[in-house]
Amino acid sequence: MELKETEEGILYLLTKNSPIKGHRPCVDILFKSSNSFANKTLAILLTGMGQDGAEGLEMLFKNGAYTMVQDQKSSVVFGMPKEALKRNCVHFCGNIEELRMKIISSLS
């Protein structure tokens, strides 16, 4: 999955690319594809095993995106959010309800 900014708006693309580090879809690819409009992006990394998404989230963070991750207590598997926190690229960490409230408040 990738996002692409066009004159008509942002398009969501489903690709048939090979898996990246064993992942397809790959969260890192999705996040990296958003980098050109990072300053208009809110990126959230939820529960999951491994490191997928942390590198892309870090890139978005460095380029102006607002980034959030699910907290350990509410995660089934804390691998992906934990890796992002290790990289110091997270603006907010919370449970699903707290993340939802942050999304709503960012829209107003």
Secondary structure by P-SEA (a helix, b strand, c coil): cccccccccbbbbbbbccccccccccaaaaaaaaccccccbbbbbcccccccaaaaaaaaaaaccbbbbbccccccccaaaaaaaaaccccccccaaaaaaaaaaaac
